[in-house]
């Protein structure tokens, strides 16, 4: 398992862009701050959140969301009628979650796979 910061630097390390700090107070001065700020400018991370949580373990839904946003994986994406993962509510269902479409897109793109399909 990796941390949120590790994913940020894996995706954007070496982007070579100087950015103003300050989106997330908990990443100020951290080794991954520039990569996080670059990701925010690209719409990868939600700047309305109050913390980045760089030291936290990353959740599967967060990893899927990040990677799908990086590759613009929702462009032209149509979710399947039936959920791919048993633990992720179907897109359009009454129990749909914020991450449902990202999990489905990540499965469609082959980014995240699993063995617990319905």
Secondary structure, DSSP 8 states (H G I E B T S, - for coil): --BHHHHHHHHHTT--------SSGGGTT-TTHHHHHHHHHTTSS-TTSS---TTSB--HHHHHHHHHHHTTTTTT----SS-SSTTS--TTSTT--TTHHHHHHHHHTTSS--S---
